[in-house]
Amino acid sequence: MLHWVFKPFTELSAQELYAIMRLRQEVFIVEQNCPYLDADGKDLKSYHLMGYVGNELVAYSRIVKPGVSYDEVSIGRVVSSTAHRKKAFGIQLMNESIQRIENLYGQVLIRIGAQQYLQKFYESFGFVREGESYMEDGIPHIIMLRTFTSS
């Protein structure tokens, strides 16, 4: 069972920020062999959802305020630890992310830029693909939108 912590950037401790950056680098840069600038400035304008098993950060997402990445609120940097895969933490993380957005903003549109191979995963949360795929950091991505009427 995951224990959730949810904070704006200004309330993150140094240890929490370190754990977030470490997990994101472990998966997005090392595992996916994709060198890119992870510290893109959006963290400062976002909420951070952290899922812990004990004291270990094993799941994370960034809730980006409207007007930063898209006109709509967005979920980004969705990641789970390689050591804890196949435990449905990604499903829990997305459900919790959507719930936190609804608590903050009500039932609103949510737009994401998703890695294309995860399209079916995001569709299971009511996201619908919009447009053609595009390359970002050498990985095929797609834009997806979730309306508040989706389940």
trRosetta pair geometry for C-beta under 8 A, 3 or more apart (Angstrom, degrees):
i j d omega theta_ij theta_ji phi_ij phi_ji
2 51 4.0 -18 -166 -166 135 105
2 52 6.6 123 -161 54 74 38
2 53 6.6 -61 -106 -66 62 71
2 58 7.2 -130 -112 65 105 111
2 59 6.3 -32 -123 34 147 129
2 89 6.4 111 -60 -131 133 92
2 92 5.7 143 18 130 137 148
2 93 7.9 30 35 -69 179 73
2 96 7.9 -93 92 -37 136 155
3 51 7.3 137 64 -158 41 53
3 52 4.7 -34 63 65 95 96
3 53 7.7 147 15 -88 88 26
4 49 6.6 -24 -158 -165 103 87
4 50 7.1 139 -156 77 52 53
4 51 5.8 -23 -97 -99 68 67
4 52 7.8 -180 -80 18 21 80
4 96 5.8 -161 -105 -161 145 147
5 16 7.3 -111 112 -126 145 132
5 49 7.7 155 81 -155 50 41
5 50 4.5 -15 61 62 97 105
5 52 6.8 39 -4 -12 108 116
6 47 6.3 17 -178 170 88 114
6 48 7.2 175 -147 84 47 48
6 49 5.2 -3 -105 -105 87 71
6 50 7.5 -169 -73 23 42 70
6 100 5.7 -165 -133 -124 150 138
7 11 4.2 -124 -170 84 117 113
7 12 5.6 150 102 -69 133 66
7 16 7.4 33 45 141 142 162
7 47 6.8 173 93 -156 25 74
7 48 5.6 -19 65 56 75 93
7 50 7.9 -7 18 5 96 111
8 11 5.5 83 60 12 73 102
8 12 7.9 -117 102 -26 40 84
8 46 7.5 168 -143 102 63 35
8 47 5.4 -53 -90 -101 57 69
8 48 7.5 112 -139 9 13 83
9 12 5.8 -41 -158 2 41 116
9 43 5.5 115 -103 146 129 75
9 44 5.1 -132 82 -131 171 33
9 45 7.4 -1 -1 -15 136 17
9 46 6.3 78 -44 59 106 65
9 47 7.9 -119 -29 -98 65 27
9 48 6.7 96 -80 -20 58 116
12 16 4.6 -133 -163 87 87 122
12 17 4.8 100 138 -57 130 91
12 20 7.5 -42 -150 -4 144 141
12 48 6.2 27 -77 41 123 147
13 16 4.6 98 51 5 79 101
13 17 7.0 -146 90 -3 42 86
14 17 5.8 -56 -147 39 31 110
14 18 6.2 34 153 -22 65 108
15 18 5.7 -53 -146 36 30 113
15 19 6.4 30 155 -19 64 106
16 19 5.8 -56 -149 36 31 110
16 20 6.4 33 153 -21 65 106
16 48 7.6 124 152 108 118 142
16 50 6.6 -106 -155 -46 104 165
16 57 7.9 121 -143 -72 61 137
17 20 5.6 -52 -148 34 32 114
17 21 6.3 26 157 -14 66 107
18 21 6.0 -59 -146 40 28 106
18 22 6.1 30 155 -21 65 110
19 22 5.7 -54 -143 37 28 113
19 23 6.3 27 159 -17 64 107
19 50 7.4 65 101 -141 124 135
19 57 4.1 121 160 1 123 143
20 23 6.1 -60 -149 37 26 106
20 24 6.3 20 157 -13 64 111
20 48 6.3 -39 -104 -163 149 137
20 50 6.9 -89 -81 -93 97 114
20 57 6.9 -106 -71 176 50 165
20 60 5.8 146 -129 -143 80 154
21 24 5.9 -57 -144 41 30 110
21 25 6.1 28 158 -17 65 110
21 38 7.0 130 -142 110 80 139
21 39 7.6 3 -119 -68 116 98
22 25 6.0 -60 -147 40 26 108
22 26 6.2 34 154 -28 64 107
22 57 7.9 118 68 63 104 129
23 26 5.6 -50 -145 30 30 117
23 27 6.6 8 163 -2 63 108
23 57 5.5 -102 -45 112 141 116
23 58 7.9 -176 -122 -119 137 17
23 60 5.6 122 95 4 145 138
23 79 5.9 145 141 113 103 131
23 81 6.2 -75 -136 -82 106 83
24 27 6.5 -69 -150 46 26 95
24 28 5.4 -13 176 15 69 121
24 29 7.7 59 131 -6 68 98
24 38 5.5 131 128 -159 128 142
24 60 7.0 -82 -60 83 87 142
24 77 5.8 -26 -114 -162 122 115
24 79 5.9 173 -101 6 61 166
25 28 6.7 -62 -111 54 21 87
25 29 4.7 -25 -155 31 63 126
25 30 6.4 58 147 -13 70 99
25 38 6.5 -102 -77 -18 77 162
26 29 7.6 46 0 49 9 84
26 30 5.5 -39 -151 39 34 125
26 31 6.5 38 146 -19 59 105
26 81 7.2 9 98 -130 145 70
26 82 6.8 -128 145 -1 113 110
27 30 7.3 6 -34 53 9 83
27 31 4.9 -26 -141 32 42 130
27 32 6.6 39 155 -12 58 103
27 79 4.9 166 53 -152 155 119
27 80 7.7 105 -86 62 154 36
27 81 7.6 -127 -57 -114 117 32
27 82 6.6 171 -93 -44 87 93
28 31 7.4 27 -21 50 13 92
28 32 5.6 -29 -153 33 33 128
28 34 6.1 -72 167 66 67 115
28 36 7.4 -70 146 47 113 111
28 38 6.6 125 84 -98 138 116
28 77 7.6 -60 -46 -136 146 77
28 79 6.9 -75 -39 -95 97 134
29 32 7.1 12 -38 55 6 87
29 33 7.8 38 167 -113 38 14
29 34 6.1 -108 -116 70 40 66
29 35 6.1 56 -147 -99 94 46
29 36 7.1 -142 -96 34 88 71
29 38 6.9 -74 -48 -46 118 124
30 33 7.3 3 177 -73 23 49
31 82 6.0 173 -88 -69 144 133
32 139 7.1 -8 173 -77 129 141
34 137 5.1 71 -178 145 116 118
34 138 6.1 -163 -126 59 96 111
34 139 6.2 -22 -106 -32 145 120
36 137 4.3 -34 -72 -120 141 135
37 40 6.0 116 113 -81 95 74
38 77 8.0 85 -160 -112 96 122
39 43 6.9 -52 -139 7 65 131
40 43 7.5 120 53 -13 68 85
41 44 6.2 -41 -174 19 53 115
41 45 7.7 24 144 4 71 106
42 45 5.9 -72 -159 50 49 98
42 46 5.7 49 148 -32 79 123
42 62 7.0 89 118 149 110 144
42 64 5.7 -21 178 -117 120 118
42 68 5.6 114 -135 158 95 126
42 69 6.5 33 -126 -59 143 97
42 76 7.2 6 118 66 148 152
43 46 5.6 -73 -141 37 30 116
43 48 7.4 26 -153 -71 87 116
43 62 6.6 -84 -106 -132 67 137
45 64 7.0 46 101 -150 92 74
45 65 5.5 -96 155 28 93 117
45 68 4.9 170 107 -104 136 141
46 62 4.8 15 158 -178 153 97
46 63 5.9 152 -171 74 89 49
46 64 4.8 -42 -104 -97 109 56
46 65 6.5 -147 -98 -11 51 79
46 68 7.2 -144 -68 90 86 170
46 76 7.8 -82 -125 48 151 110
47 62 7.4 149 76 -164 48 52
47 63 4.1 -12 61 60 101 111
47 65 7.8 102 -10 -55 86 82
47 100 7.0 -155 114 150 144 131
47 104 7.2 -145 -20 -71 158 157
48 60 7.2 -17 -173 -161 88 99
48 61 7.9 171 -154 88 48 43
48 62 6.0 -20 -105 -110 67 68
48 63 7.5 -143 -65 22 22 81
49 60 6.7 151 86 -155 65 48
49 61 4.8 -1 56 57 113 84
49 62 7.6 -158 22 -78 80 22
49 63 6.4 74 -21 -23 107 105
49 93 7.2 137 115 -156 124 81
49 96 6.2 157 -176 118 141 112
49 97 5.7 -152 31 -92 164 77
49 100 6.0 -158 -85 1 128 164
50 57 5.6 -58 -164 -128 107 106
50 59 7.5 137 -167 84 39 61
50 60 5.5 -3 -109 -106 62 85
51 57 7.3 101 71 -156 49 61
51 58 5.9 -69 102 68 92 77
51 59 3.4 -2 52 62 128 104
51 60 6.8 -140 22 -61 81 45
51 80 8.0 -23 65 -112 130 86
51 89 6.3 162 112 -165 151 106
51 92 6.8 110 -124 108 154 116
51 93 5.8 -99 -18 -91 144 91
51 96 7.2 134 -75 46 114 160
52 55 6.6 -24 -169 -140 126 15
52 56 6.3 141 -155 71 76 41
52 57 5.8 -46 -95 -92 77 47
52 58 6.7 115 -132 13 27 87
53 56 5.4 -20 65 64 80 100
53 58 5.1 24 3 -7 103 141
53 84 6.8 171 -2 -109 144 148
56 81 7.5 -6 151 -43 111 166
57 60 6.3 27 174 -56 113 112
57 81 7.4 139 111 -54 61 120
58 80 6.3 18 153 -159 72 77
58 81 4.3 -76 -144 9 66 124
58 83 7.5 -96 -126 73 101 92
58 84 4.4 11 -162 32 125 160
58 89 6.0 -89 126 -145 107 162
59 79 7.2 175 -148 94 47 53
59 80 4.7 -9 -101 -106 81 83
59 81 7.2 -90 -56 -4 52 82
59 84 7.6 -96 -48 94 86 135
59 89 4.5 -152 -67 163 132 115
59 90 7.1 -163 -128 -79 119 42
59 92 7.0 62 121 82 176 102
59 93 4.4 -138 172 -77 128 124
60 77 6.7 -40 118 127 101 101
60 78 7.7 -179 93 -141 56 31
60 79 5.2 -6 58 60 92 94
60 80 7.8 169 20 -82 63 42
60 93 7.5 -12 35 -140 13 133
61 75 5.4 -10 177 -168 129 98
61 76 7.1 135 -169 68 78 32
61 77 6.3 150 -144 83 44 73
61 78 4.8 7 -104 -100 100 68
61 79 7.4 163 -77 20 57 64
61 93 5.7 135 -25 171 116 107
61 94 7.6 112 -58 -88 155 49
61 97 4.7 -26 80 -91 155 131
62 75 7.2 139 74 -163 52 48
62 76 4.7 -34 68 72 104 84
62 77 4.3 50 3 40 113 117
63 73 6.8 -5 -177 -179 87 109
63 74 7.6 157 -160 83 44 47
63 75 6.1 -22 -102 -103 61 67
63 97 6.4 177 -77 -156 100 88
63 100 6.1 -114 -64 106 155 122
63 101 6.0 -168 -142 -78 125 86
63 104 7.4 126 148 17 147 156
64 68 4.9 -128 175 74 103 128
64 69 4.9 45 125 -1 154 116
64 70 7.9 95 100 24 124 80
64 73 6.8 157 81 -165 60 58
64 74 4.2 -13 58 64 112 98
64 75 7.4 -167 15 -80 85 16
64 76 5.5 32 -21 7 122 118
65 68 5.2 87 66 -14 77 122
65 73 6.5 -47 -148 -115 26 80
66 70 7.4 -62 -139 90 60 67
66 71 6.2 4 -166 160 95 40
66 72 5.8 -60 -115 -165 94 17
66 73 5.1 -53 -58 -60 79 61
66 105 7.6 116 -25 -121 115 147
66 108 7.9 -83 -64 159 127 150
67 71 6.6 28 -78 -131 54 40
68 74 7.4 -122 69 29 96 118
69 74 4.6 -51 62 24 132 159
69 76 6.7 143 -53 -46 164 140
69 111 7.6 -160 104 92 105 105
69 113 7.4 -124 172 -4 130 114
70 74 5.4 113 25 -57 109 123
70 111 4.3 -74 94 77 168 137
71 111 7.6 64 54 9 68 145
72 108 6.7 168 -153 147 94 105
72 109 4.4 -82 -123 100 140 99
72 110 6.2 -176 147 -116 124 19
72 111 4.3 113 62 -1 124 105
72 145 7.5 95 34 -131 164 94
73 101 5.5 149 122 -145 148 117
73 104 7.9 138 -118 88 155 123
73 105 5.7 -155 -37 -1 149 166
73 108 5.9 79 16 99 118 132
73 109 7.6 151 36 88 78 57
73 110 5.6 -42 85 -111 89 73
73 111 7.7 142 75 26 39 73
74 110 6.7 133 -108 -168 34 72
74 111 5.4 -44 -94 76 91 71
74 112 5.8 137 -156 -92 86 56
74 113 7.7 11 -160 2 133 79
75 78 6.2 44 144 -61 104 111
75 94 7.4 92 150 -129 164 72
75 97 4.9 68 -122 161 134 141
75 98 7.7 -47 -55 -66 145 63
75 101 7.4 -82 -63 -52 101 134
75 110 6.3 23 -10 -180 98 122
75 112 5.4 -28 58 -92 81 116
76 112 6.9 172 -78 -137 64 86
76 113 7.3 20 -108 45 101 88
78 90 7.2 75 161 -144 109 89
78 93 6.5 135 -155 125 93 131
78 94 6.9 27 -141 -78 137 86
78 97 7.4 -58 -103 -44 105 162
80 84 6.1 -108 166 85 101 98
80 85 6.4 125 107 -92 117 66
80 89 4.6 133 -130 92 136 119
80 90 5.1 -97 -19 -65 137 81
80 93 6.6 -148 -69 -19 103 148
81 84 4.5 56 72 24 103 102
81 85 7.5 -133 94 -42 54 68
81 89 7.8 2 31 78 79 162
82 85 6.1 -19 -154 -25 39 113
84 87 5.4 -53 173 20 81 135
84 89 5.8 39 129 -11 114 150
85 89 7.9 -101 -112 32 33 111
88 91 4.6 -36 -172 34 84 119
88 92 6.1 88 130 -21 83 95
89 92 5.5 -54 -147 41 38 113
89 93 5.9 44 152 -27 69 106
90 93 5.5 -51 -143 34 30 116
90 94 6.5 26 159 -15 64 103
90 121 7.1 -33 139 -167 133 133
91 94 6.1 -56 -149 36 29 105
91 95 6.4 26 155 -15 64 109
91 124 7.9 -49 -118 108 97 135
92 95 5.9 -59 -147 40 29 110
92 96 6.0 26 157 -16 66 111
93 96 5.9 -59 -145 40 26 108
93 97 6.2 30 154 -24 64 107
94 97 5.5 -50 -143 34 32 115
94 98 6.4 31 158 -17 65 103
94 121 8.0 175 -41 155 158 95
94 122 7.7 -162 -131 -113 148 62
94 125 5.2 -105 151 -77 132 152
95 98 6.0 -56 -150 36 29 108
95 99 6.4 28 152 -18 63 109
95 125 7.4 -147 -75 -117 60 114
96 99 5.6 -55 -146 38 33 113
96 100 6.2 34 155 -21 66 105
97 100 5.9 -55 -148 35 29 110
97 101 6.5 31 152 -19 63 104
98 101 5.7 -52 -151 34 33 113
98 102 6.5 30 152 -17 65 105
98 110 7.0 -98 -116 -23 82 166
98 125 6.5 -167 -49 -174 144 122
98 146 7.5 -72 -116 119 117 160
99 102 5.7 -56 -149 38 32 110
99 103 6.4 35 151 -21 65 105
100 103 5.5 -51 -148 34 33 114
100 104 6.4 26 155 -14 65 108
101 104 5.9 -63 -149 42 30 106
101 105 5.7 -31 175 33 69 111
101 108 6.9 -114 156 51 107 103
101 110 6.1 38 157 -89 169 125
102 105 7.0 -76 -117 61 21 71
102 106 6.4 -5 -157 -177 60 14
102 107 5.9 17 -127 -79 99 56
102 108 7.8 -177 -100 17 56 78
105 108 4.7 -42 127 -1 121 139
106 148 7.9 -7 133 -117 76 146
107 148 3.3 94 163 -154 100 135
108 148 6.1 67 -7 -64 9 117
109 145 6.2 -17 -169 -167 105 101
109 146 6.9 153 -159 78 53 55
109 147 5.9 -23 -105 -109 79 54
109 148 6.9 -81 -63 -29 46 84
110 127 7.6 -77 90 -94 101 96
110 145 7.2 151 79 -157 49 51
110 146 4.4 -6 57 54 99 106
111 143 6.7 -10 -171 -171 100 96
111 144 7.2 161 -154 84 53 47
111 145 5.2 -17 -102 -102 75 77
111 146 7.9 -159 -72 22 33 69
112 122 6.7 -137 69 -141 143 145
112 127 6.5 -35 33 -129 119 145
112 143 7.4 161 85 -154 45 50
112 144 5.1 -13 61 60 92 94
112 145 7.9 -179 21 -78 67 34
112 146 7.8 34 -2 -7 104 102
113 136 6.9 60 158 -16 130 163
113 141 5.3 20 172 172 90 133
113 142 7.5 173 -155 84 54 30
113 143 5.8 -29 -101 -97 66 65
113 144 7.9 162 -94 18 19 75
114 118 5.3 -118 173 78 112 109
114 119 6.7 136 106 -85 133 54
114 122 5.3 -82 -101 -28 164 156
114 127 7.5 99 -27 136 147 157
114 141 6.4 155 80 -156 34 79
114 142 5.7 -23 63 62 87 79
114 143 7.8 136 18 -113 78 15
114 144 5.3 7 4 4 124 123
115 118 5.0 71 72 9 87 110
115 139 5.7 -39 -126 150 100 125
115 140 7.1 85 -164 84 63 61
115 141 5.9 -58 -102 -101 37 71
116 119 6.0 -6 -172 -39 50 107
116 133 5.2 10 -89 -124 135 128
116 139 7.8 -170 13 155 90 79
116 140 4.0 -29 6 117 135 104
116 141 6.0 -147 -39 -109 81 13
116 142 5.1 94 -100 -18 76 103
117 140 7.5 99 -28 72 78 105
118 121 4.5 -49 -171 40 80 124
118 122 5.9 73 132 -19 92 99
119 122 6.2 -66 -152 42 29 102
119 123 6.2 33 153 -25 66 108
119 129 6.1 1 -145 -69 116 120
119 142 6.2 27 -91 43 106 146
119 144 7.4 166 -131 -75 72 133
120 123 5.4 -49 -143 33 34 117
120 124 6.8 45 154 -30 62 97
121 124 6.0 -54 -166 20 30 113
121 125 7.9 11 145 -4 58 101
122 125 5.9 -60 -162 38 46 105
122 127 4.1 -35 152 53 99 140
122 144 5.4 85 130 105 143 171
123 126 7.6 106 -171 -30 38 5
123 127 5.8 -97 -86 68 37 76
123 128 7.1 70 -117 -91 82 45
123 129 7.7 -31 -77 -28 104 87
123 144 7.9 -117 -69 -146 63 139
125 146 6.6 -39 119 -103 91 142
125 150 7.7 71 138 129 51 126
126 146 4.8 81 103 -141 96 102
126 147 7.2 -110 156 47 116 61
126 150 2.7 125 -167 147 131 131
126 151 5.9 150 -74 53 125 26
127 144 4.0 44 168 154 118 125
127 145 6.6 144 -151 68 73 21
127 146 4.6 -55 -87 -64 66 93
127 150 7.6 130 -50 135 31 171
128 144 6.3 157 70 -158 28 80
128 145 5.8 -31 58 63 83 76
128 146 7.4 139 7 -87 73 46
128 147 7.9 1 11 -6 118 93
128 150 7.8 -159 -25 -87 99 144
129 142 5.3 -28 -137 159 101 137
129 143 7.4 103 -160 79 57 54
129 144 5.5 -43 -93 -99 44 84
130 142 7.7 145 51 168 54 89
130 143 4.7 -51 66 98 99 102
130 144 6.5 160 8 -107 84 27
130 145 5.5 45 -29 -5 128 109
131 142 7.4 172 79 -157 77 80
131 143 5.7 29 45 44 114 113
132 142 7.9 -126 134 -120 25 85
133 140 4.9 5 174 -170 133 103
133 141 6.5 147 -161 73 78 35
133 142 5.1 -54 -103 -77 72 85
134 140 7.5 141 74 -151 25 58
134 141 5.6 -33 69 66 76 89
134 142 7.5 136 20 -91 73 39
135 138 6.5 9 -174 -107 107 17
135 139 7.1 136 -153 62 65 29
135 140 6.2 -44 -95 -93 62 50
135 141 7.2 120 -131 16 14 87
136 139 6.1 -36 71 63 70 81
136 141 4.6 8 14 -4 116 139
146 150 5.3 -104 -164 45 81 145
147 150 5.2 115 62 -18 72 97
